[in-house]
Amino acid sequence: MNLIRGILIGLVSLLAVCVAGMFVFRKLVLPRIQAEQQAGVSMAWSLLLPEEVFTAYETLVTNPDDADALLIAETSTVESLDGEMLSISGFMVPLDNQRQVTQQFLLVPFQGACIHTPAPPPNQVISVYAERAARLYHNWQPVTATGMMSVAGDSTSLAEAGYVMTLDRLDAYRESAGDEGEFEQAEGAHRSPLLDAAQGL
């Protein structure tokens, strides 16, 4: 009888420890894990370009008519980014006609790209799809988009995109905690030397 009572007390104690452990996990550990997953890995635009892009641009400096080098430079993407939860800052170019919200937009590294200036190369354009309508920011307001990245081409009415993002969160860009950043070019943005030459820069 004492043995059964001891086993029952032990089981009750074990159950109490498990319940307490689950409570601590749900209240303290799980929110941190979810916050980290939701934030995504913050990245610069230059990380969207594989090494062969820069080699191709070097080739184009001496041989600007090299069609193969041009294709590599403008369209090569980083396959390892496929399926990654990422955060990247840039500028919105809406693709739908809604006033205050958008469900599809391009994220580009330069202010005014696709509207006031030519589109960046496809490997510097992200086509973003929002399952829930996202707030529409003015095209001069930098934003940070967080979502699941797919390495897949997307043809839109304004530009060809080398990447597609399923949007999880969209925020006004903050350069540092509490300070709203103002910039015309996002971190790590790569402006095609061919585009610069065409504009006489």
Backbone as JSON Lines, residues from 0, in Angstrom:
{"i":0,"aa":"M","n":[0.83,-1.21,0.0],"ca":[0.0,0.0,0.0],"c":[0.86,1.25,0.0]}
{"i":1,"aa":"N","n":[1.89,1.24,0.85],"ca":[2.81,2.38,0.92],"c":[3.54,2.56,-0.41]}
{"i":2,"aa":"L","n":[3.84,1.42,-1.07],"ca":[4.54,1.48,-2.36],"c":[3.67,2.16,-3.41]}
{"i":3,"aa":"I","n":[2.39,1.79,-3.44],"ca":[1.46,2.38,-4.41],"c":[1.29,3.87,-4.13]}
{"i":4,"aa":"R","n":[1.17,4.2,-2.81],"ca":[1.03,5.61,-2.44],"c":[2.27,6.39,-2.88]}
{"i":5,"aa":"G","n":[3.45,5.81,-2.69],"ca":[4.69,6.48,-3.08],"c":[4.77,6.69,-4.59]}
{"i":6,"aa":"I","n":[4.33,5.67,-5.35],"ca":[4.32,5.8,-6.81],"c":[3.37,6.9,-7.26]}
{"i":7,"aa":"L","n":[2.17,6.94,-6.62],"ca":[1.19,7.96,-6.97],"c":[1.71,9.36,-6.65]}
{"i":8,"aa":"I","n":[2.33,9.5,-5.48],"ca":[2.89,10.8,-5.09],"c":[3.98,11.22,-6.08]}
{"i":9,"aa":"G","n":[4.8,10.24,-6.47],"ca":[5.86,10.52,-7.44],"c":[5.29,10.97,-8.79]}
{"i":10,"aa":"L","n":[4.23,10.26,-9.23],"ca":[3.61,10.63,-10.5],"c":[2.98,12.01,-10.45]}
{"i":11,"aa":"V","n":[2.31,12.31,-9.34],"ca":[1.69,13.64,-9.17],"c":[2.78,14.72,-9.17]}
{"i":12,"aa":"S","n":[3.88,14.46,-8.47],"ca":[4.99,15.42,-8.43],"c":[5.58,15.63,-9.82]}
{"i":13,"aa":"L","n":[5.74,14.52,-10.56],"ca":[6.28,14.61,-11.92],"c":[5.36,15.4,-12.82]}
{"i":14,"aa":"L","n":[4.05,15.15,-12.66],"ca":[3.07,15.88,-13.45],"c":[3.12,17.38,-13.14]}
{"i":15,"aa":"A","n":[3.25,17.71,-11.84],"ca":[3.32,19.12,-11.44],"c":[4.56,19.79,-12.05]}
{"i":16,"aa":"V","n":[5.68,19.08,-12.06],"ca":[6.92,19.62,-12.64],"c":[6.74,19.84,-14.15]}
{"i":17,"aa":"C","n":[6.1,18.87,-14.82],"ca":[5.86,19.0,-16.26],"c":[4.96,20.19,-16.58]}
{"i":18,"aa":"V","n":[3.9,20.36,-15.79],"ca":[2.98,21.47,-15.99],"c":[3.7,22.8,-15.78]}
{"i":19,"aa":"A","n":[4.52,22.87,-14.72],"ca":[5.28,24.08,-14.44],"c":[6.27,24.36,-15.57]}
{"i":20,"aa":"G","n":[6.91,23.3,-16.07],"ca":[7.86,23.46,-17.18],"c":[7.18,23.97,-18.44]}
{"i":21,"aa":"M","n":[5.99,23.42,-18.73],"ca":[5.24,23.88,-19.9],"c":[4.82,25.33,-19.75]}
{"i":22,"aa":"F","n":[4.43,25.72,-18.53],"ca":[4.03,27.1,-18.27],"c":[5.2,28.04,-18.52]}
{"i":23,"aa":"V","n":[6.38,27.7,-18.0],"ca":[7.58,28.53,-18.19],"c":[7.94,28.6,-19.67]}
{"i":24,"aa":"F","n":[7.86,27.47,-20.36],"ca":[8.19,27.44,-21.79],"c":[7.26,28.34,-22.59]}
{"i":25,"aa":"R","n":[5.94,28.24,-22.31],"ca":[4.97,29.03,-23.06],"c":[5.06,30.51,-22.75]}
{"i":26,"aa":"K","n":[5.38,30.85,-21.5],"ca":[5.42,32.26,-21.11],"c":[6.75,32.95,-21.4]}
{"i":27,"aa":"L","n":[7.86,32.21,-21.32],"ca":[9.18,32.83,-21.44],"c":[9.94,32.42,-22.7]}
{"i":28,"aa":"V","n":[10.01,31.15,-22.98],"ca":[10.85,30.65,-24.07],"c":[10.16,30.78,-25.43]}
{"i":29,"aa":"L","n":[8.92,30.32,-25.54],"ca":[8.22,30.32,-26.82],"c":[8.08,31.71,-27.43]}
{"i":30,"aa":"P","n":[7.71,32.75,-26.65],"ca":[7.62,34.09,-27.25],"c":[8.94,34.56,-27.86]}
{"i":31,"aa":"R","n":[10.07,34.21,-27.22],"ca":[11.37,34.6,-27.78],"c":[11.63,33.89,-29.09]}
{"i":32,"aa":"I","n":[11.32,32.6,-29.15],"ca":[11.52,31.82,-30.38],"c":[10.66,32.4,-31.5]}
{"i":33,"aa":"Q","n":[9.39,32.68,-31.19],"ca":[8.47,33.21,-32.2],"c":[8.91,34.59,-32.67]}
{"i":34,"aa":"A","n":[9.4,35.41,-31.74],"ca":[9.87,36.75,-32.11],"c":[11.06,36.67,-33.04]}
{"i":35,"aa":"E","n":[11.98,35.76,-32.76],"ca":[13.16,35.6,-33.61],"c":[12.77,35.1,-34.99]}
{"i":36,"aa":"Q","n":[11.83,34.15,-35.04],"ca":[11.4,33.62,-36.34],"c":[10.67,34.69,-37.13]}
{"i":37,"aa":"Q","n":[9.85,35.49,-36.44],"ca":[9.08,36.51,-37.11],"c":[9.97,37.61,-37.63]}
{"i":38,"aa":"A","n":[11.04,37.94,-36.9],"ca":[11.92,39.02,-37.31],"c":[12.66,38.66,-38.58]}
{"i":39,"aa":"G","n":[13.05,37.42,-38.73],"ca":[13.8,37.02,-39.9],"c":[15.23,37.51,-39.82]}
{"i":40,"aa":"V","n":[16.07,37.02,-40.72],"ca":[17.46,37.43,-40.77],"c":[17.53,38.72,-41.57]}
{"i":41,"aa":"S","n":[18.05,39.79,-40.95],"ca":[18.16,41.07,-41.64],"c":[19.31,41.02,-42.62]}
{"i":42,"aa":"M","n":[19.07,41.49,-43.84],"ca":[20.12,41.39,-44.85],"c":[20.21,42.63,-45.72]}
{"i":43,"aa":"A","n":[21.39,42.82,-46.32],"ca":[21.64,43.9,-47.25],"c":[21.37,43.42,-48.67]}
{"i":44,"aa":"W","n":[21.09,44.34,-49.57],"ca":[20.76,43.99,-50.95],"c":[21.9,43.29,-51.67]}
{"i":45,"aa":"S","n":[23.14,43.61,-51.3],"ca":[24.28,42.98,-51.98],"c":[24.3,41.48,-51.77]}
{"i":46,"aa":"L","n":[23.64,40.99,-50.71],"ca":[23.61,39.55,-50.44],"c":[22.65,38.81,-51.36]}
{"i":47,"aa":"L","n":[21.89,39.54,-52.17],"ca":[21.04,38.91,-53.17],"c":[21.83,38.56,-54.43]}
{"i":48,"aa":"L","n":[23.09,38.99,-54.48],"ca":[23.9,38.79,-55.68],"c":[25.0,37.76,-55.44]}
{"i":49,"aa":"P","n":[25.05,36.7,-56.24],"ca":[26.14,35.73,-56.11],"c":[27.44,36.31,-56.68]}
{"i":50,"aa":"E","n":[28.55,35.68,-56.37],"ca":[29.87,36.17,-56.79],"c":[29.99,36.32,-58.3]}
{"i":51,"aa":"E","n":[29.35,35.41,-59.05],"ca":[29.51,35.47,-60.5],"c":[28.96,36.74,-61.13]}
{"i":52,"aa":"V","n":[28.07,37.43,-60.39],"ca":[27.53,38.69,-60.89],"c":[28.65,39.72,-61.02]}
{"i":53,"aa":"F","n":[29.49,39.84,-60.01],"ca":[30.54,40.85,-60.02],"c":[31.61,40.51,-61.05]}
{"i":54,"aa":"T","n":[31.89,39.23,-61.23],"ca":[32.82,38.8,-62.28],"c":[32.26,39.17,-63.66]}
{"i":55,"aa":"A","n":[30.96,38.97,-63.83],"ca":[30.32,39.29,-65.11],"c":[30.38,40.78,-65.4]}
{"i":56,"aa":"Y","n":[30.17,41.62,-64.38],"ca":[30.25,43.07,-64.58],"c":[31.68,43.49,-64.96]}
{"i":57,"aa":"E","n":[32.68,42.84,-64.39],"ca":[34.05,43.13,-64.76],"c":[34.28,42.82,-66.24]}
{"i":58,"aa":"T","n":[33.7,41.72,-66.71],"ca":[33.79,41.36,-68.13],"c":[33.13,42.42,-69.0]}
{"i":59,"aa":"L","n":[31.99,42.92,-68.54],"ca":[31.24,43.91,-69.32],"c":[31.95,45.25,-69.43]}
{"i":60,"aa":"V","n":[32.83,45.55,-68.49],"ca":[33.59,46.8,-68.57],"c":[34.46,46.81,-69.82]}
{"i":61,"aa":"T","n":[35.07,45.66,-70.11],"ca":[35.95,45.57,-71.28],"c":[35.21,45.11,-72.54]}
{"i":62,"aa":"N","n":[34.1,44.4,-72.35],"ca":[33.35,43.89,-73.49],"c":[31.85,44.1,-73.24]}
{"i":63,"aa":"P","n":[31.37,45.34,-73.42],"ca":[29.97,45.64,-73.08],"c":[28.94,44.93,-73.95]}
{"i":64,"aa":"D","n":[29.36,44.31,-75.04],"ca":[28.42,43.6,-75.92],"c":[28.33,42.11,-75.6]}
{"i":65,"aa":"D","n":[28.96,41.68,-74.52],"ca":[28.94,40.26,-74.15],"c":[27.56,39.91,-73.57]}
{"i":66,"aa":"A","n":[26.71,39.3,-74.39],"ca":[25.33,39.0,-73.98],"c":[25.27,37.99,-72.84]}
{"i":67,"aa":"D","n":[26.19,37.02,-72.85],"ca":[26.2,36.01,-71.79],"c":[26.54,36.64,-70.44]}
{"i":68,"aa":"A","n":[27.53,37.52,-70.43],"ca":[27.93,38.19,-69.19],"c":[26.8,39.09,-68.68]}
{"i":69,"aa":"L","n":[26.11,39.76,-69.6],"ca":[24.99,40.62,-69.22],"c":[23.89,39.8,-68.56]}
{"i":70,"aa":"L","n":[23.56,38.65,-69.14],"ca":[22.52,37.79,-68.57],"c":[22.89,37.34,-67.16]}
{"i":71,"aa":"I","n":[24.15,36.95,-66.97],"ca":[24.63,36.52,-65.65],"c":[24.55,37.68,-64.66]}
{"i":72,"aa":"A","n":[25.01,38.85,-65.09],"ca":[25.08,40.02,-64.19],"c":[23.71,40.47,-63.71]}
{"i":73,"aa":"E","n":[22.73,40.43,-64.61],"ca":[21.44,41.01,-64.27],"c":[20.43,40.02,-63.69]}
{"i":74,"aa":"T","n":[20.65,38.71,-63.89],"ca":[19.61,37.75,-63.5],"c":[20.06,36.67,-62.51]}
{"i":75,"aa":"S","n":[21.36,36.52,-62.27],"ca":[21.82,35.46,-61.35],"c":[21.34,35.74,-59.93]}
{"i":76,"aa":"T","n":[20.87,34.69,-59.25],"ca":[20.34,34.82,-57.89],"c":[21.06,33.84,-56.96]}
{"i":77,"aa":"V","n":[20.8,34.0,-55.67],"ca":[21.44,33.17,-54.65],"c":[20.45,32.08,-54.24]}
{"i":78,"aa":"E","n":[20.68,30.88,-54.71],"ca":[19.74,29.78,-54.5],"c":[19.55,29.43,-53.02]}
{"i":79,"aa":"S","n":[20.58,29.65,-52.21],"ca":[20.5,29.28,-50.79],"c":[19.5,30.13,-50.01]}
{"i":80,"aa":"L","n":[19.02,31.22,-50.6],"ca":[18.04,32.07,-49.92],"c":[16.62,31.51,-50.02]}
{"i":81,"aa":"D","n":[16.43,30.51,-50.88],"ca":[15.1,29.95,-51.07],"c":[14.58,29.32,-49.77]}
{"i":82,"aa":"G","n":[13.38,29.73,-49.36],"ca":[12.77,29.18,-48.16],"c":[13.22,29.83,-46.87]}
{"i":83,"aa":"E","n":[14.02,30.9,-46.95],"ca":[14.51,31.57,-45.74],"c":[13.57,32.69,-45.32]}
{"i":84,"aa":"M","n":[13.41,32.85,-43.99],"ca":[12.65,33.98,-43.46],"c":[13.63,35.16,-43.35]}
{"i":85,"aa":"L","n":[13.37,36.22,-44.11],"ca":[14.32,37.32,-44.21],"c":[13.64,38.66,-43.98]}
{"i":86,"aa":"S","n":[14.45,39.63,-43.53],"ca":[14.02,41.02,-43.44],"c":[14.95,41.85,-44.3]}
{"i":87,"aa":"I","n":[14.37,42.71,-45.13],"ca":[15.19,43.55,-46.01],"c":[14.49,44.9,-46.17]}
{"i":88,"aa":"S","n":[15.28,45.95,-46.2],"ca":[14.73,47.31,-46.27],"c":[14.88,47.88,-47.66]}
{"i":89,"aa":"G","n":[13.86,48.59,-48.12],"ca":[13.89,49.21,-49.44],"c":[12.68,50.11,-49.62]}
{"i":90,"aa":"F","n":[12.2,50.2,-50.86],"ca":[11.11,51.1,-51.19],"c":[10.01,50.33,-51.91]}
{"i":91,"aa":"M","n":[8.76,50.67,-51.6],"ca":[7.6,50.0,-52.17],"c":[7.23,50.58,-53.52]}
{"i":92,"aa":"V","n":[6.88,49.71,-54.45],"ca":[6.28,50.12,-55.72],"c":[5.0,49.29,-55.87]}
{"i":93,"aa":"P","n":[3.83,49.86,-55.54],"ca":[2.58,49.07,-55.55],"c":[2.2,48.65,-56.97]}
{"i":94,"aa":"L","n":[1.61,47.45,-57.07],"ca":[1.19,46.91,-58.35],"c":[-0.32,46.79,-58.47]}
{"i":95,"aa":"D","n":[-1.05,47.14,-57.4],"ca":[-2.5,47.11,-57.48],"c":[-3.03,48.53,-57.32]}
{"i":96,"aa":"N","n":[-4.33,48.68,-57.45],"ca":[-4.93,50.03,-57.49],"c":[-5.65,50.42,-56.21]}
{"i":97,"aa":"Q","n":[-5.33,49.76,-55.09],"ca":[-5.98,50.11,-53.84],"c":[-5.36,51.4,-53.27]}
{"i":98,"aa":"R","n":[-6.12,52.13,-52.48],"ca":[-5.66,53.44,-52.02],"c":[-4.76,53.39,-50.8]}
{"i":99,"aa":"Q","n":[-5.2,52.75,-49.74],"ca":[-4.48,52.78,-48.48],"c":[-3.68,51.5,-48.21]}
{"i":100,"aa":"V","n":[-3.99,50.45,-48.92],"ca":[-3.36,49.15,-48.67],"c":[-2.91,48.54,-50.0]}
{"i":101,"aa":"T","n":[-2.12,47.5,-49.91],"ca":[-1.67,46.79,-51.11],"c":[-1.5,45.31,-50.8]}
{"i":102,"aa":"Q","n":[-1.74,44.48,-51.78],"ca":[-1.52,43.05,-51.63],"c":[-0.43,42.53,-52.55]}
{"i":103,"aa":"Q","n":[0.06,43.4,-53.43],"ca":[1.19,43.04,-54.27],"c":[1.99,44.29,-54.57]}
{"i":104,"aa":"F","n":[3.29,44.22,-54.3],"ca":[4.16,45.35,-54.61],"c":[5.57,44.85,-54.89]}
{"i":105,"aa":"L","n":[6.35,45.7,-55.52],"ca":[7.76,45.43,-55.71],"c":[8.53,46.1,-54.6]}
{"i":106,"aa":"L","n":[9.56,45.43,-54.11],"ca":[10.48,46.05,-53.16],"c":[11.78,46.28,-53.93]}
{"i":107,"aa":"V","n":[12.21,47.53,-53.96],"ca":[13.39,47.91,-54.73],"c":[14.37,48.67,-53.84]}
{"i":108,"aa":"P","n":[15.67,48.67,-54.19],"ca":[16.66,49.29,-53.31],"c":[16.86,50.78,-53.5]}
{"i":109,"aa":"F","n":[16.24,51.37,-54.55],"ca":[16.43,52.79,-54.83],"c":[15.11,53.53,-54.76]}
{"i":110,"aa":"Q","n":[15.15,54.72,-54.2],"ca":[13.97,55.56,-54.16],"c":[13.57,55.97,-55.58]}
{"i":111,"aa":"G","n":[12.31,55.76,-55.93],"ca":[11.8,56.17,-57.24],"c":[12.02,55.16,-58.34]}
{"i":112,"aa":"A","n":[12.67,54.04,-58.06],"ca":[12.91,53.02,-59.09],"c":[11.58,52.51,-59.63]}
{"i":113,"aa":"C","n":[11.52,52.27,-60.92],"ca":[10.35,51.77,-61.64],"c":[9.29,52.85,-61.85]}
{"i":114,"aa":"I","n":[9.44,54.0,-61.21],"ca":[8.45,55.08,-61.35],"c":[9.12,56.29,-61.99]}
{"i":115,"aa":"H","n":[10.16,56.82,-61.32],"ca":[10.87,58.01,-61.83],"c":[12.17,57.64,-62.53]}
{"i":116,"aa":"T","n":[12.68,56.45,-62.28],"ca":[13.92,55.99,-62.91],"c":[13.7,54.56,-63.4]}
{"i":117,"aa":"P","n":[14.57,54.06,-64.3],"ca":[14.4,52.68,-64.79],"c":[14.45,51.66,-63.65]}
{"i":118,"aa":"A","n":[13.9,50.5,-63.93],"ca":[13.9,49.42,-62.93],"c":[15.31,48.89,-62.71]}
{"i":119,"aa":"P","n":[15.62,48.48,-61.48],"ca":[16.9,47.81,-61.23],"c":[16.94,46.47,-61.96]}
{"i":120,"aa":"P","n":[18.11,45.82,-62.01],"ca":[18.19,44.47,-62.59],"c":[17.27,43.52,-61.83]}
{"i":121,"aa":"P","n":[16.77,42.47,-62.48],"ca":[15.86,41.53,-61.81],"c":[16.4,40.98,-60.49]}
{"i":122,"aa":"N","n":[17.72,40.77,-60.38],"ca":[18.25,40.23,-59.14],"c":[18.37,41.28,-58.04]}
{"i":123,"aa":"Q","n":[17.84,42.48,-58.3],"ca":[17.73,43.52,-57.28],"c":[16.29,43.99,-57.13]}
{"i":124,"aa":"V","n":[15.36,43.12,-57.52],"ca":[13.92,43.41,-57.39],"c":[13.26,42.22,-56.71]}
{"i":125,"aa":"I","n":[12.44,42.51,-55.68],"ca":[11.69,41.47,-54.98],"c":[10.2,41.72,-55.2]}
{"i":126,"aa":"S","n":[9.5,40.73,-55.72],"ca":[8.06,40.82,-55.88],"c":[7.42,40.29,-54.6]}
{"i":127,"aa":"V","n":[6.65,41.15,-53.92],"ca":[6.11,40.82,-52.6],"c":[4.6,40.62,-52.68]}
{"i":128,"aa":"Y","n":[4.15,39.5,-52.12],"ca":[2.72,39.18,-52.07],"c":[2.28,39.14,-50.61]}
{"i":129,"aa":"A","n":[1.2,39.85,-50.31],"ca":[0.67,39.89,-48.95],"c":[-0.69,39.18,-48.92]}
{"i":130,"aa":"E","n":[-0.8,38.13,-48.13],"ca":[-2.08,37.42,-48.02],"c":[-3.12,38.33,-47.38]}
{"i":131,"aa":"R","n":[-2.7,39.09,-46.36],"ca":[-3.55,40.11,-45.77],"c":[-3.06,41.46,-46.29]}
{"i":132,"aa":"A","n":[-3.96,42.34,-46.62],"ca":[-3.57,43.63,-47.17],"c":[-2.58,44.34,-46.25]}
{"i":133,"aa":"A","n":[-1.5,44.85,-46.84],"ca":[-0.47,45.55,-46.09],"c":[-0.65,47.06,-46.26]}
{"i":134,"aa":"R","n":[-0.23,47.81,-45.27],"ca":[-0.3,49.26,-45.35],"c":[0.52,49.75,-46.54]}
{"i":135,"aa":"L","n":[-0.01,50.7,-47.27],"ca":[0.68,51.27,-48.42],"c":[1.47,52.5,-47.97]}
{"i":136,"aa":"Y","n":[2.78,52.44,-48.12],"ca":[3.65,53.57,-47.81],"c":[3.98,54.32,-49.09]}
{"i":137,"aa":"H","n":[4.25,55.62,-48.97],"ca":[4.64,56.42,-50.13],"c":[5.97,55.92,-50.66]}
{"i":138,"aa":"N","n":[6.21,56.07,-51.96],"ca":[7.43,55.49,-52.54],"c":[8.72,56.16,-52.09]}
{"i":139,"aa":"W","n":[8.64,57.29,-51.36],"ca":[9.86,57.88,-50.81],"c":[10.13,57.41,-49.38]}
{"i":140,"aa":"Q","n":[9.17,56.67,-48.8],"ca":[9.31,56.19,-47.41],"c":[9.95,54.81,-47.39]}
{"i":141,"aa":"P","n":[11.18,54.7,-46.85],"ca":[11.78,53.36,-46.78],"c":[11.01,52.46,-45.81]}
{"i":142,"aa":"V","n":[10.93,51.2,-46.14],"ca":[10.22,50.22,-45.33],"c":[11.1,48.99,-45.12]}
{"i":143,"aa":"T","n":[10.72,48.19,-44.14],"ca":[11.37,46.9,-43.93],"c":[10.33,45.81,-44.1]}
{"i":144,"aa":"A","n":[10.55,44.95,-45.08],"ca":[9.64,43.83,-45.35],"c":[10.24,42.56,-44.78]}
{"i":145,"aa":"T","n":[9.41,41.78,-44.1],"ca":[9.84,40.5,-43.52],"c":[8.93,39.42,-44.06]}
{"i":146,"aa":"G","n":[9.53,38.35,-44.54],"ca":[8.71,37.26,-45.06],"c":[9.55,36.11,-45.57]}
{"i":147,"aa":"M","n":[8.87,35.13,-46.13],"ca":[9.51,33.94,-46.67],"c":[9.95,34.21,-48.1]}
{"i":148,"aa":"M","n":[11.25,34.04,-48.34],"ca":[11.81,34.32,-49.65],"c":[11.78,33.08,-50.54]}
{"i":149,"aa":"S","n":[11.42,33.3,-51.79],"ca":[11.5,32.25,-52.81],"c":[12.4,32.75,-53.92]}
{"i":150,"aa":"V","n":[13.31,31.9,-54.34],"ca":[14.17,32.25,-55.48],"c":[13.42,31.82,-56.73]}
{"i":151,"aa":"A","n":[12.65,32.75,-57.26],"ca":[11.79,32.46,-58.42],"c":[11.54,33.75,-59.17]}
{"i":152,"aa":"G","n":[11.58,33.69,-60.48],"ca":[11.32,34.87,-61.29],"c":[9.84,35.22,-61.28]}
{"i":153,"aa":"D","n":[9.56,36.52,-61.41],"ca":[8.18,36.99,-61.46],"c":[8.13,38.17,-62.42]}
{"i":154,"aa":"S","n":[7.3,38.06,-63.43],"ca":[7.16,39.13,-64.42],"c":[5.98,40.01,-64.04]}
{"i":155,"aa":"T","n":[6.22,41.31,-63.87],"ca":[5.15,42.24,-63.5],"c":[5.05,43.34,-64.56]}
{"i":156,"aa":"S","n":[4.05,44.18,-64.4],"ca":[3.83,45.25,-65.38],"c":[4.92,46.31,-65.34]}
{"i":157,"aa":"L","n":[5.67,46.4,-64.24],"ca":[6.68,47.45,-64.1],"c":[8.11,46.94,-64.17]}
{"i":158,"aa":"A","n":[8.34,45.69,-63.81],"ca":[9.7,45.18,-63.79],"c":[9.71,43.66,-63.69]}
{"i":159,"aa":"E","n":[10.83,43.08,-64.05],"ca":[11.07,41.66,-63.83],"c":[11.72,41.5,-62.46]}
{"i":160,"aa":"A","n":[11.23,40.55,-61.68],"ca":[11.78,40.31,-60.34],"c":[12.47,38.96,-60.3]}
{"i":161,"aa":"G","n":[13.61,38.91,-59.66],"ca":[14.35,37.66,-59.52],"c":[14.0,36.9,-58.26]}
{"i":162,"aa":"Y","n":[13.29,37.58,-57.34],"ca":[12.91,36.97,-56.07],"c":[11.43,37.25,-55.79]}
{"i":163,"aa":"V","n":[10.81,36.36,-55.04],"ca":[9.43,36.54,-54.6],"c":[9.39,36.35,-53.09]}
{"i":164,"aa":"M","n":[8.68,37.25,-52.4],"ca":[8.54,37.15,-50.95],"c":[7.07,37.03,-50.58]}
{"i":165,"aa":"T","n":[6.76,36.09,-49.7],"ca":[5.43,36.02,-49.1],"c":[5.5,36.83,-47.81]}
{"i":166,"aa":"L","n":[4.81,37.96,-47.79],"ca":[4.97,38.93,-46.7],"c":[4.39,38.44,-45.38]}
{"i":167,"aa":"D","n":[5.18,38.6,-44.33],"ca":[4.72,38.3,-42.98],"c":[4.46,39.61,-42.23]}
{"i":168,"aa":"R","n":[5.34,40.6,-42.43],"ca":[5.2,41.87,-41.72],"c":[5.84,42.99,-42.54]}
{"i":169,"aa":"L","n":[5.27,44.18,-42.44],"ca":[5.81,45.35,-43.12],"c":[5.84,46.51,-42.13]}
{"i":170,"aa":"D","n":[7.01,47.14,-42.0],"ca":[7.17,48.24,-41.05],"c":[7.88,49.4,-41.73]}
{"i":171,"aa":"A","n":[7.62,50.62,-41.21],"ca":[8.43,51.76,-41.63],"c":[9.86,51.5,-41.2]}
{"i":172,"aa":"Y","n":[10.82,51.81,-42.06],"ca":[12.23,51.55,-41.76],"c":[12.68,52.38,-40.56]}
{"i":173,"aa":"R","n":[13.41,51.74,-39.67],"ca":[14.01,52.42,-38.52],"c":[15.5,52.2,-38.57]}
{"i":174,"aa":"E","n":[16.25,53.3,-38.69],"ca":[17.71,53.17,-38.76],"c":[18.27,52.67,-37.44]}
{"i":175,"aa":"S","n":[17.72,53.15,-36.34],"ca":[18.05,52.67,-35.02],"c":[16.81,52.82,-34.16]}
{"i":176,"aa":"A","n":[16.82,52.2,-32.99],"ca":[15.62,52.2,-32.15],"c":[15.09,53.61,-31.93]}
{"i":177,"aa":"G","n":[13.88,53.86,-32.36],"ca":[13.24,55.14,-32.13],"c":[13.56,56.21,-33.16]}
{"i":178,"aa":"D","n":[14.5,55.97,-34.08],"ca":[14.86,56.96,-35.09],"c":[14.45,56.48,-36.47]}
{"i":179,"aa":"E","n":[13.65,57.28,-37.15],"ca":[13.21,56.9,-38.49],"c":[14.27,57.3,-39.5]}
{"i":180,"aa":"G","n":[14.77,56.34,-40.25],"ca":[15.83,56.62,-41.2],"c":[15.29,57.24,-42.48]}
{"i":181,"aa":"E","n":[16.07,58.09,-43.11],"ca":[15.73,58.65,-44.4],"c":[16.9,58.4,-45.33]}
{"i":182,"aa":"F","n":[16.66,57.68,-46.39],"ca":[17.73,57.43,-47.36],"c":[17.14,57.24,-48.74]}
{"i":183,"aa":"E","n":[17.95,57.41,-49.75],"ca":[17.49,57.24,-51.12],"c":[17.96,55.92,-51.71]}
{"i":184,"aa":"Q","n":[18.93,55.3,-51.03],"ca":[19.47,54.02,-51.5],"c":[19.64,53.1,-50.31]}
{"i":185,"aa":"A","n":[19.09,51.91,-50.4],"ca":[19.14,50.96,-49.28],"c":[20.54,50.37,-49.13]}
{"i":186,"aa":"E","n":[20.8,49.85,-47.95],"ca":[22.1,49.26,-47.65],"c":[22.44,48.13,-48.62]}
{"i":187,"aa":"G","n":[23.63,48.2,-49.2],"ca":[24.09,47.13,-50.08],"c":[23.47,47.14,-51.46]}
{"i":188,"aa":"A","n":[22.74,48.2,-51.81],"ca":[22.13,48.26,-53.14],"c":[23.2,48.26,-54.21]}
{"i":189,"aa":"H","n":[22.96,47.52,-55.28],"ca":[23.93,47.42,-56.37],"c":[23.32,48.04,-57.61]}
{"i":190,"aa":"R","n":[23.87,49.18,-58.0],"ca":[23.38,49.85,-59.21],"c":[24.19,49.34,-60.4]}
{"i":191,"aa":"S","n":[23.52,48.87,-61.4],"ca":[24.19,48.32,-62.57],"c":[25.06,49.38,-63.23]}
{"i":192,"aa":"P","n":[26.33,49.09,-63.48],"ca":[27.18,50.03,-64.22],"c":[26.62,50.35,-65.6]}
{"i":193,"aa":"L","n":[25.87,49.39,-66.17],"ca":[25.26,49.63,-67.48],"c":[24.19,50.7,-67.38]}
{"i":194,"aa":"L","n":[23.41,50.68,-66.31],"ca":[22.39,51.69,-66.08],"c":[23.03,53.06,-65.85]}
{"i":195,"aa":"D","n":[24.12,53.08,-65.06],"ca":[24.83,54.33,-64.8],"c":[25.35,54.93,-66.1]}
{"i":196,"aa":"A","n":[25.9,54.08,-66.96],"ca":[26.44,54.55,-68.24],"c":[25.33,55.13,-69.12]}
{"i":197,"aa":"A","n":[24.18,54.46,-69.1],"ca":[23.05,54.93,-69.92],"c":[22.54,56.28,-69.45]}
{"i":198,"aa":"Q","n":[22.66,56.53,-68.13],"ca":[22.17,57.8,-67.58],"c":[23.28,58.86,-67.53]}
{"i":199,"aa":"G","n":[24.48,58.5,-67.99],"ca":[25.58,59.44,-68.0],"c":[26.15,59.73,-66.64]}
{"i":200,"aa":"L","n":[26.06,58.78,-65.71],"ca":[26.56,58.99,-64.35],"c":[28.04,58.62,-64.25]}
